[in-house]
Amino acid sequence: MKNIISAIERTLSQIFEPAFLKVFIFGILTTIVAIIATWFLANYLKGQIILTHFDWQWVNDAFQWLLDVDWIFNIIFFFLMGIFFPPIATIFMSLYLDDIVDAVEDKYYGEKKAGKRLGVGHLAYLALRLAFMIVLLNIIVIPLYLFFFWLPFVPVIIFYTLNSYLLGWGYYEMVAVRHLGIREASLHRKSIRGQVLGGGFVITLLYSFLVINLTAPILGAAILTHLFHLSIQDSETEF
């Protein structure tokens, strides 16, 4: 918990510094593009549902009624946005992740700075893999959301637990592989799984609020960078 609080404090204290602010502004603009992409994706899916026909007329009528009622479509859209926005924003964020990590490491961990940048290609691969896992697993658990819909907080607990794990794992890996190999990064992540899950929860929480969610990819990458280095410092102190 101490490292998570320190990571958040250090991230927020750096927002208005020139090196970080540049990435922050471009990241927010890119995230806005992600929101627009999410909107078009939701409308595309709506169109696909409209084009879907079932053998029973009453099913077709039910779908048509649901999609004709604006407030119901808005609920569906925000639900889809909750699923698709984080992975889409993460893909766009990968364009700037090297710059985010550099800005954090230059100020706080200069002696531990990674010797190489991953590059857009490698980061895009990691971001796409994470995006695929987020979308796939969130779609798989939709029946659980529906089944537990009437039980207070259960769907929320499922959503935050799943996405905290996925975002913590994905963002941590994109930071850690700059310093460690894939296998070593995985082993280290497992040794601090509680911190990674906590960092993922913060990212998921940021994604949950309008306007603030514009900052989620950038702040999330910075927070996980701090958690990686703080945990390394802890392990070195033990020895």
C-alpha positions as CSV (number, residue, x, y, z in Angstrom):
1,M,0.0,0.0,0.0
2,K,2.9,2.4,0.8
3,N,4.4,2.0,-2.7
4,I,1.0,2.5,-4.3
5,I,0.4,5.8,-2.4
6,S,4.0,6.9,-3.2
7,A,3.5,6.1,-6.9
8,I,0.3,8.1,-7.0
9,E,1.8,11.1,-5.2
10,R,4.9,11.2,-7.4
11,T,2.8,10.9,-10.6
12,L,0.5,13.7,-9.6
13,S,3.4,15.9,-8.6
14,Q,4.9,15.6,-12.0
15,I,1.9,16.4,-14.2
16,F,2.8,20.1,-14.7
17,E,6.5,19.5,-15.5
18,P,7.4,20.3,-19.1
19,A,8.7,16.9,-20.0
20,F,5.6,15.2,-18.6
21,L,3.1,17.8,-19.6
22,K,3.9,17.4,-23.3
23,V,3.2,13.7,-23.2
24,F,0.2,14.3,-21.0
25,I,-1.4,16.8,-23.4
26,F,-0.7,14.6,-26.5
27,G,-1.9,11.6,-24.6
28,I,-5.2,13.2,-23.7
29,L,-5.8,14.3,-27.3
30,T,-5.1,10.8,-28.5
31,T,-7.4,9.4,-25.8
32,I,-10.2,11.7,-27.2
33,V,-9.6,10.0,-30.5
34,A,-10.0,6.7,-28.7
35,I,-13.4,7.9,-27.3
36,I,-14.5,8.8,-30.9
37,A,-13.3,5.4,-32.1
38,T,-15.3,3.7,-29.2
39,W,-18.4,5.7,-30.2
40,F,-18.2,4.5,-33.9
41,L,-17.5,0.9,-32.7
42,A,-20.7,1.0,-30.5
43,N,-22.7,2.4,-33.4
44,Y,-21.3,-0.3,-35.7
45,L,-22.3,-3.0,-33.3
46,K,-25.7,-1.4,-33.0
47,G,-26.0,-1.6,-36.8
48,Q,-24.9,-5.3,-36.8
49,I,-27.6,-6.1,-34.2
50,I,-30.2,-4.3,-36.3
51,L,-29.2,-6.4,-39.3
52,T,-29.5,-9.6,-37.3
53,H,-32.7,-11.6,-37.8
54,F,-33.9,-14.5,-35.7
55,D,-36.4,-17.3,-36.4
56,W,-38.9,-16.0,-33.8
57,Q,-40.6,-12.7,-34.7
58,W,-41.0,-11.7,-31.0
59,V,-37.2,-11.8,-30.6
60,N,-36.8,-9.5,-33.6
61,D,-39.4,-7.1,-32.2
62,A,-37.7,-7.1,-28.8
63,F,-34.4,-6.2,-30.3
64,Q,-36.0,-3.5,-32.5
65,W,-37.8,-2.0,-29.5
66,L,-34.6,-2.0,-27.4
67,L,-32.6,-0.2,-30.1
68,D,-35.3,2.3,-30.9
69,V,-35.4,3.6,-27.3
70,D,-32.6,6.1,-27.0
71,W,-32.0,5.8,-23.3
72,I,-31.6,2.0,-23.6
73,F,-29.1,2.5,-26.4
74,N,-27.2,5.0,-24.3
75,I,-27.0,2.4,-21.5
76,I,-25.8,-0.2,-24.0
77,F,-23.3,2.3,-25.3
78,F,-21.8,3.2,-21.9
79,F,-21.6,-0.5,-21.1
80,L,-19.8,-1.2,-24.3
81,M,-17.6,1.9,-23.6
82,G,-16.7,0.4,-20.3
83,I,-15.5,-2.7,-22.1
84,F,-13.9,-1.3,-25.2
85,F,-12.6,2.1,-24.1
86,P,-9.7,0.9,-21.9
87,P,-8.2,-1.4,-24.5
88,I,-8.6,1.2,-27.3
89,A,-7.1,3.9,-25.2
90,T,-4.2,1.5,-24.2
91,I,-3.4,0.9,-27.9
92,F,-3.2,4.7,-28.5
93,M,-1.2,5.2,-25.3
94,S,1.5,2.8,-26.6
95,L,2.5,5.5,-29.0
96,Y,3.7,7.6,-26.0
97,L,4.6,5.0,-23.4
98,D,8.4,5.3,-23.9
99,D,8.2,9.0,-23.4
100,I,6.1,8.6,-20.3
101,V,8.5,6.2,-18.7
102,D,11.5,8.3,-19.7
103,A,9.9,11.4,-18.1
104,V,9.4,9.5,-14.8
105,E,12.7,7.8,-14.8
106,D,14.7,10.9,-15.7
107,K,13.3,12.6,-12.6
108,Y,13.2,9.8,-10.0
109,Y,15.2,6.9,-11.2
110,G,18.0,8.3,-13.3
111,E,20.6,5.7,-12.1
112,K,18.1,2.9,-12.9
113,K,16.9,4.2,-16.3
114,A,16.4,1.5,-18.9
115,G,19.2,1.3,-21.5
116,K,16.8,1.0,-24.4
117,R,13.4,2.1,-25.5
118,L,11.0,-0.6,-26.7
119,G,9.9,1.2,-29.8
120,V,6.4,1.7,-31.1
121,G,6.3,-1.7,-32.8
122,H,7.0,-3.7,-29.7
123,L,4.7,-1.5,-27.5
124,A,1.9,-1.8,-30.1
125,Y,2.2,-5.6,-30.0
126,L,2.0,-5.6,-26.1
127,A,-0.9,-3.1,-26.2
128,L,-2.8,-5.1,-28.8
129,R,-2.3,-8.3,-26.9
130,L,-3.6,-6.6,-23.7
131,A,-6.5,-5.1,-25.6
132,F,-7.5,-8.5,-27.0
133,M,-7.4,-10.1,-23.5
134,I,-9.5,-7.2,-22.0
135,V,-12.2,-7.4,-24.7
136,L,-12.3,-11.2,-24.8
137,L,-12.5,-11.8,-21.0
138,N,-15.0,-9.0,-20.5
139,I,-17.2,-10.5,-23.2
140,I,-16.9,-13.9,-21.6
141,V,-18.1,-12.6,-18.2
142,I,-21.1,-10.7,-19.6
143,P,-23.4,-13.7,-18.6
144,L,-22.1,-13.2,-15.0
145,Y,-22.9,-9.5,-15.1
146,L,-26.4,-10.4,-16.3
147,F,-26.9,-13.3,-13.9
148,F,-25.8,-11.2,-10.9
149,F,-27.5,-8.0,-12.1
150,W,-30.0,-8.0,-9.2
151,L,-27.4,-8.6,-6.5
152,P,-26.0,-5.3,-5.2
153,F,-22.3,-4.7,-6.1
154,V,-21.6,-8.2,-7.4
155,P,-21.3,-7.2,-11.1
156,V,-19.2,-4.2,-10.0
157,I,-16.9,-6.5,-7.9
158,I,-16.5,-8.8,-10.9
159,F,-15.8,-5.9,-13.3
160,Y,-13.2,-4.2,-11.0
161,T,-11.4,-7.4,-10.0
162,L,-11.1,-8.7,-13.6
163,N,-10.0,-5.3,-15.1
164,S,-7.7,-4.4,-12.2
165,Y,-5.9,-7.7,-12.8
166,L,-5.7,-7.2,-16.6
167,L,-4.7,-3.5,-16.6
168,G,-2.2,-4.0,-13.8
169,W,-0.6,-7.0,-15.6
170,G,-0.6,-5.3,-19.0
171,Y,0.7,-1.9,-18.0
172,Y,3.3,-3.4,-15.6
173,E,4.6,-5.6,-18.4
174,M,5.0,-2.7,-20.9
175,V,7.1,-1.0,-18.3
176,A,9.1,-3.9,-16.9
177,V,10.2,-5.4,-20.2
178,R,12.3,-2.3,-20.8
179,H,14.4,-3.5,-17.8
180,L,13.9,-7.3,-17.6
181,G,13.3,-10.1,-20.1
182,I,9.7,-11.4,-20.5
183,R,10.3,-14.3,-18.1
184,E,12.0,-12.2,-15.5
185,A,9.3,-9.6,-15.7
186,S,6.7,-12.2,-15.2
187,L,8.4,-13.7,-12.2
188,H,8.9,-10.2,-10.6
189,R,5.2,-9.3,-11.3
190,K,4.1,-12.4,-9.4
191,S,6.3,-11.5,-6.5
192,I,4.5,-8.2,-6.2
193,R,1.1,-9.3,-7.5
194,G,-0.7,-7.3,-4.7
195,Q,1.0,-4.0,-5.7
196,V,0.3,-4.7,-9.4
197,L,-3.3,-5.5,-8.7
198,G,-3.6,-2.3,-6.6
199,G,-2.1,-0.3,-9.4
200,G,-4.5,-1.9,-11.9
201,F,-7.4,-1.0,-9.6
202,V,-6.3,2.7,-9.6
203,I,-6.2,2.6,-13.4
204,T,-9.6,0.9,-13.6
205,L,-11.0,3.5,-11.2
206,L,-9.6,6.3,-13.4
207,Y,-11.3,4.8,-16.4
208,S,-14.6,4.8,-14.5
209,F,-15.1,8.6,-14.4
210,L,-15.9,10.8,-17.4
211,V,-13.2,13.4,-18.2
212,I,-10.8,11.8,-15.7
213,N,-10.8,8.8,-17.9
214,L,-8.9,10.9,-20.5
215,T,-5.9,10.9,-18.2
216,A,-6.1,7.1,-17.3
217,P,-3.7,5.7,-19.8
218,I,-1.0,8.3,-19.1
219,L,-1.4,8.3,-15.3
220,G,-1.6,4.5,-15.3
221,A,1.7,4.1,-17.2
222,A,3.4,6.5,-14.8
223,I,2.0,4.8,-11.7
224,L,3.1,1.4,-12.8
225,T,6.6,2.8,-13.7
226,H,6.9,4.0,-10.1
227,L,5.6,0.7,-8.7
228,F,8.2,-1.2,-10.7
229,H,11.1,0.9,-9.5
230,L,9.9,1.1,-5.9
231,S,9.5,-2.7,-5.7
232,I,13.0,-3.1,-7.1
233,Q,14.3,-0.7,-4.5
234,D,12.5,-2.7,-1.8
235,S,14.0,-6.0,-3.0
236,E,17.5,-4.4,-3.1
237,T,17.1,-3.1,0.5
238,E,16.2,-6.6,1.7
239,F,19.6,-7.7,0.6
